Amino acid sequence: MKALFLAGGMGTRLRPLTNQIPKPMVPVMVRPLLERTMTKLKGYGIEQIVLSTCYQPQQIEEYFGDGGRLGLKIEYIREDIPLGTGGAIKNTEKFFDGPFIVFNSDILCDINIEELIRFHRSKSAVATIAVTQVDNPSMYGVIEFDRDDYIVSFKEKPHPSEITSNYINAGIYVFEPDVLREIPSGRAVSVEREVFPSLLQKGYQIAVYKGGSYWMDIGTPAKYLQAHKDILSGRCKIPEADYTSNIIFTGKNSKIHPHARIIGPVYIGEHAEIGAFATIGPYTVIGNHCVIGRGSKVAGSIVWDKVTVDSGARLIDTIVADNCRIHRNMEFCKTVYTQQVSHPMAM
């Protein structure tokens, strides 16, 4: 089975982090989210990937190449203009002659893909939609289904009084090729608002898969920060982490001064240096090639690669992008800091 990743979004809600990088390339524990998801798929035996790109596609193509470095075979298709989720899927029709998996590329989840595929086959449905439960579904597309797990209706952002289900579309699907034939060509199409309701109206069976206990759309800085806290706490686990340790991961050639204070859980990348009397954590990620100066404090924060935090600086619940420098004694709280904006942005 092949997998399709919809990786063309501009990541508007995640700006300024996505001003210079496409959203699927935003790092999760130092590695791009897209890489983490594709590596997970490889563990389930899915090695043929199609990437549908639009915004800054060259960054994605240059990083992944043909996929050989990851033991994958990757093919690309670019959108000249945004085609929506349905249009992007239709645009990849030539790659698929059997059932395939579709992923929105900004999703972090623990869904068992093998179980999802097995469930889809057992339901003889044209499509299976993975769903997740949320406390307040009024901001999402709500899915109603029967006792046999077949969808009976879709409600887009219902009024609280209209809510009869708290299950929403998780952005992960298994499609039969019939779905591709039902998507209009030559224009932007929403698979959620147009294609799925149309399939239902035409009598096709669409199943819902309720497996998985963790799901997060990292579409905003606050959710991006929360996703890291969930990983650090073990609510959503990553394979390289040691959840019995105060420092769940330390990359090769990193140096922690004996007088530094580490308050776990903390993740530290490769070639990082933590200075004397610096305090790191809790719930903190330090990227590759970072230098954290003497007496500084970094807590509840995500620091990307090649960042320097000078002595006495303080970062609390803050995201710092690649190649930034936090100068001596500067303080940031609940801030997104990049060198591409004139002023740090509050979350």
C-alpha positions as CSV (number, residue, x, y, z in Angstrom):
1,M,0.0,0.0,0.0
2,K,1.1,3.5,-0.8
3,A,0.6,6.7,1.3
4,L,-0.2,10.2,0.2
5,F,0.9,13.2,2.3
6,L,-0.9,16.5,1.8
7,A,2.0,18.8,2.4
8,G,1.0,22.0,0.5
9,G,-0.4,24.2,3.2
10,M,1.1,27.6,4.0
11,G,0.8,27.1,7.8
12,T,-0.7,30.6,8.3
13,R,-1.8,30.0,11.9
14,L,1.7,28.8,12.8
15,R,3.4,32.0,11.6
16,P,6.0,33.4,12.1
17,L,7.5,29.9,12.4
18,T,6.3,29.1,8.9
19,N,7.5,32.3,7.3
20,Q,10.7,30.6,6.1
21,I,9.8,26.9,6.4
22,P,6.8,24.8,5.2
23,K,4.6,23.5,8.1
24,P,5.4,19.8,7.5
25,M,9.1,20.7,8.0
26,V,8.5,22.2,11.5
27,P,10.6,20.2,13.9
28,V,9.1,17.9,16.5
29,M,11.9,16.9,18.9
30,V,14.5,18.2,16.5
31,R,13.3,16.2,13.5
32,P,10.7,17.4,10.9
33,L,7.2,16.2,11.8
34,L,6.8,14.9,8.2
35,E,10.0,12.7,8.7
36,R,8.6,11.4,12.0
37,T,5.3,10.4,10.4
38,M,6.9,8.8,7.4
39,T,9.4,6.8,9.6
40,K,6.4,5.6,11.6
41,L,4.7,4.4,8.4
42,K,7.9,2.5,7.4
43,G,7.6,0.6,10.6
44,Y,4.3,-0.7,9.3
45,G,5.8,-1.8,6.0
46,I,4.6,1.2,4.0
47,E,7.6,2.4,2.0
48,Q,6.1,4.1,-1.1
49,I,5.2,7.7,-0.4
50,V,3.7,10.5,-2.6
51,L,4.1,14.1,-1.4
52,S,1.7,16.7,-2.7
53,T,3.4,20.1,-2.2
54,C,2.7,23.7,-2.9
55,Y,4.2,26.2,-0.4
56,Q,8.0,26.2,-0.5
57,P,8.2,22.8,-2.1
58,Q,12.0,22.9,-2.7
59,Q,12.7,22.7,1.0
60,I,10.8,19.5,1.3
61,E,12.3,18.0,-1.9
62,E,15.8,18.9,-1.0
63,Y,15.5,17.4,2.5
64,F,14.0,14.1,1.6
65,G,15.2,13.6,-2.0
66,D,14.1,10.2,-3.4
67,G,13.6,8.9,0.1
68,G,16.6,6.5,0.0
69,R,18.2,7.9,3.1
70,L,15.1,6.8,5.1
71,G,14.6,3.5,3.2
72,L,11.6,4.9,1.4
73,K,10.6,5.6,-2.2
74,I,9.3,9.2,-2.5
75,E,7.6,10.8,-5.5
76,Y,6.5,14.4,-5.7
77,I,3.7,16.4,-7.3
78,R,3.5,20.1,-7.0
79,E,0.4,22.3,-7.1
80,D,0.9,25.5,-9.1
81,I,-2.0,27.0,-7.2
82,P,-3.7,25.7,-4.0
83,L,-6.3,23.1,-5.0
84,G,-7.8,22.3,-1.6
85,T,-7.6,18.9,0.1
86,G,-9.8,17.2,-2.5
87,G,-8.1,18.9,-5.5
88,A,-4.7,17.9,-4.2
89,I,-5.8,14.3,-3.8
90,K,-7.3,14.3,-7.3
91,N,-4.0,15.7,-8.7
92,T,-2.2,12.5,-7.5
93,E,-4.6,10.1,-9.3
94,K,-2.0,8.7,-11.6
95,F,0.0,7.3,-8.7
96,F,-2.7,5.0,-7.3
97,D,-4.4,1.9,-8.7
98,G,-5.3,0.3,-5.4
99,P,-6.3,1.4,-1.8
100,F,-4.0,4.1,-0.3
101,I,-3.6,6.1,2.9
102,V,-4.0,9.9,3.0
103,F,-2.4,12.0,5.7
104,N,-2.7,15.7,6.5
105,S,0.9,16.6,7.3
106,D,0.3,18.7,10.4
107,I,-1.1,15.8,12.5
108,L,0.7,14.2,15.5
109,C,-1.0,11.0,16.6
110,D,-0.6,7.5,17.9
111,I,-3.0,5.7,15.5
112,N,-2.0,2.1,14.7
113,I,-1.8,2.1,10.9
114,E,-1.9,-1.6,10.6
115,E,-5.1,-1.8,12.6
116,L,-6.6,1.1,10.5
117,I,-5.9,-0.8,7.3
118,R,-7.3,-4.1,8.6
119,F,-10.4,-2.3,9.8
120,H,-10.9,-0.6,6.5
121,R,-10.8,-3.9,4.6
122,S,-13.2,-5.5,7.1
123,K,-15.8,-2.8,6.4
124,S,-15.8,-3.1,2.5
125,A,-16.2,0.7,2.5
126,V,-15.0,3.1,-0.3
127,A,-13.3,5.2,2.4
128,T,-12.5,5.0,6.1
129,I,-12.0,8.2,8.1
130,A,-10.0,8.1,11.3
131,V,-11.8,10.1,14.0
132,T,-10.8,11.5,17.3
133,Q,-12.8,12.8,20.3
134,V,-12.7,16.4,21.4
135,D,-14.4,18.2,24.3
136,N,-15.8,21.0,22.1
137,P,-16.4,19.9,18.5
138,S,-18.2,23.1,17.5
139,M,-15.0,24.4,15.8
140,Y,-14.6,21.3,13.7
141,G,-16.4,19.1,11.3
142,V,-18.5,16.6,13.3
143,I,-19.1,13.1,12.1
144,E,-22.2,11.1,13.0
145,F,-22.2,7.3,12.5
146,D,-24.3,4.3,13.3
147,R,-23.7,1.3,15.6
148,D,-21.8,-0.5,12.8
149,D,-19.4,2.4,12.4
150,Y,-20.7,3.7,9.1
151,I,-21.1,7.4,8.7
152,V,-24.7,8.8,8.4
153,S,-24.0,12.5,8.3
154,F,-21.4,15.3,8.4
155,K,-22.0,18.6,10.3
156,E,-19.5,21.4,9.7
157,K,-18.9,23.6,12.9
158,P,-22.4,22.9,14.4
159,H,-24.0,25.2,16.9
160,P,-23.6,23.7,20.5
161,S,-27.4,22.9,20.5
162,E,-26.9,20.8,17.4
163,I,-24.0,18.7,18.6
164,T,-24.9,15.0,18.8
165,S,-21.4,13.6,18.5
166,N,-18.0,14.7,19.8
167,Y,-16.0,12.7,17.1
168,I,-14.2,14.8,14.5
169,N,-12.2,14.1,11.4
170,A,-8.6,13.3,12.4
171,G,-7.2,14.0,8.9
172,I,-6.2,10.4,8.2
173,Y,-8.0,8.3,5.6
174,V,-7.9,5.0,3.7
175,F,-9.3,5.4,0.2
176,E,-10.3,3.0,-2.6
177,P,-9.6,4.3,-6.1
178,D,-13.3,4.9,-6.6
179,V,-12.9,8.0,-4.4
180,L,-10.5,9.6,-6.9
181,R,-13.0,9.1,-9.7
182,E,-15.7,11.0,-7.7
183,I,-13.5,14.1,-7.1
184,P,-14.1,16.9,-9.7
185,S,-10.9,17.9,-11.6
186,G,-9.6,21.3,-12.7
187,R,-10.6,23.3,-9.6
188,A,-10.1,23.6,-5.9
189,V,-12.1,21.0,-4.0
190,S,-12.6,20.3,-0.3
191,V,-12.6,16.6,0.5
192,E,-14.2,17.4,3.9
193,R,-17.0,19.7,2.7
194,E,-17.7,18.4,-0.8
195,V,-16.3,15.0,-1.5
196,F,-17.4,13.1,1.6
197,P,-21.0,14.4,1.7
198,S,-21.3,13.7,-2.0
199,L,-20.1,10.1,-1.6
200,L,-22.7,9.6,1.2
201,Q,-25.4,11.1,-1.0
202,K,-24.5,8.7,-3.8
203,G,-24.9,5.7,-1.5
204,Y,-21.2,4.9,-0.9
205,Q,-20.3,3.4,2.5
206,I,-17.8,5.4,4.5
207,A,-16.6,3.9,7.7
208,V,-15.1,5.5,10.9
209,Y,-12.1,4.2,12.7
210,K,-12.0,5.2,16.4
211,G,-8.6,3.7,17.4
212,G,-5.8,5.7,18.9
213,S,-5.7,7.6,22.1
214,Y,-3.6,10.7,21.1
215,W,-4.2,13.3,18.4
216,M,-3.0,16.8,18.0
217,D,-3.1,19.3,15.1
218,I,0.0,21.4,15.6
219,G,-1.5,24.3,13.6
220,T,-0.8,27.1,16.1
221,P,2.2,27.9,18.3
222,A,0.2,27.1,21.5
223,K,-0.7,23.6,20.1
224,Y,2.8,23.1,18.9
225,L,4.1,23.8,22.4
226,Q,1.5,21.5,23.9
227,A,2.4,18.7,21.6
228,H,6.0,18.8,22.8
229,K,4.9,18.8,26.4
230,D,2.7,15.7,25.6
231,I,5.7,13.9,24.1
232,L,8.0,14.8,27.0
233,S,5.4,13.6,29.5
234,G,4.9,10.3,27.6
235,R,1.3,11.0,26.7
236,C,2.4,10.7,23.1
237,K,5.6,8.6,22.9
238,I,8.5,8.7,20.4
239,P,10.8,5.7,19.8
240,E,14.1,7.2,20.8
241,A,13.0,8.5,24.2
242,D,13.8,6.9,27.6
243,Y,10.7,7.7,29.6
244,T,12.4,6.3,32.8
245,S,15.0,9.0,32.7
246,N,15.1,12.7,33.8
247,I,16.6,13.5,30.4
248,I,14.5,11.5,28.1
249,F,17.0,11.8,25.3
250,T,20.6,13.2,24.9
251,G,22.1,13.4,21.5
252,K,25.7,12.5,20.7
253,N,28.5,14.8,21.6
254,S,26.3,17.0,23.8
255,K,28.0,18.5,26.9
256,I,26.2,19.3,30.1
257,H,28.2,21.2,32.7
258,P,28.3,19.3,36.1
259,H,27.0,22.5,37.8
260,A,24.0,22.9,35.4
261,R,20.6,22.0,36.8
262,I,18.4,19.7,34.7
263,I,14.7,19.4,35.7
264,G,13.1,16.7,33.7
265,P,11.5,15.9,31.4
266,V,14.0,17.4,29.0
267,Y,15.1,16.5,25.5
268,I,18.6,17.6,24.3
269,G,19.8,17.2,20.7
270,E,23.2,16.6,19.3
271,H,26.3,18.8,19.8
272,A,24.5,20.9,22.4
273,E,26.4,22.7,25.3
274,I,24.7,23.5,28.6
275,G,26.7,25.9,30.6
276,A,27.5,26.1,34.4
277,F,24.6,27.1,36.6
278,A,22.1,27.1,33.7
279,T,18.7,25.7,34.5
280,I,17.0,23.5,31.8
281,G,13.4,22.3,32.2
282,P,11.0,21.0,32.9
283,Y,9.2,20.3,29.6
284,T,12.0,21.7,27.5
285,V,13.6,20.8,24.1
286,I,17.1,21.9,23.2
287,G,17.9,21.5,19.5
288,N,21.1,20.4,17.8
289,H,24.2,22.6,18.0
290,C,22.7,24.9,20.6
291,V,24.7,26.8,23.3
292,I,22.9,27.6,26.6
293,G,25.0,30.1,28.5
294,R,26.0,30.3,32.1
295,G,23.3,31.0,34.6
296,S,20.5,31.1,32.0
297,K,17.1,29.5,32.4
298,V,15.1,27.7,29.7
299,A,11.8,26.2,31.0
300,G,8.7,24.9,29.1
301,S,10.3,26.0,25.9
302,I,11.2,24.6,22.4
303,V,14.6,25.7,21.1
304,W,15.3,24.8,17.5
305,D,18.8,24.2,16.0
306,K,21.9,26.4,16.2
307,V,20.5,28.7,18.8
308,T,22.6,30.6,21.3
309,V,21.2,31.7,24.7
310,D,23.6,34.0,26.3
311,S,24.4,34.1,30.1
312,G,21.6,35.2,32.3
313,A,18.8,35.0,29.7
314,R,15.4,33.5,30.5
315,L,13.0,31.7,28.3
316,I,9.7,30.6,29.7
317,D,7.0,28.8,27.5
318,T,8.7,30.2,24.4
319,I,9.6,28.9,21.0
320,V,12.9,30.0,19.4
321,A,13.6,29.3,15.7
322,D,16.8,28.2,14.1
323,N,19.9,30.3,14.2
324,C,18.6,32.9,16.7
325,R,20.6,34.5,19.5
326,I,19.0,35.4,22.8
327,H,21.3,38.1,24.2
328,R,22.6,38.4,27.7
329,N,19.9,38.9,30.4
330,M,17.0,39.0,27.9
331,E,13.7,37.6,29.1
332,F,10.9,36.1,27.0
333,C,7.7,34.5,28.3
334,K,5.0,32.9,26.0
335,T,6.7,34.2,23.0
336,V,7.6,33.1,19.4
337,Y,11.1,34.4,18.6
338,T,12.6,34.3,15.1
339,Q,15.1,36.5,13.3
340,Q,12.7,37.0,10.4
341,V,10.4,39.3,12.4
342,S,11.2,42.7,13.8
343,H,9.7,42.0,17.2
344,P,9.0,38.7,19.0
345,M,5.3,37.7,18.8
346,A,3.3,36.8,21.9
347,M,1.4,33.5,21.8
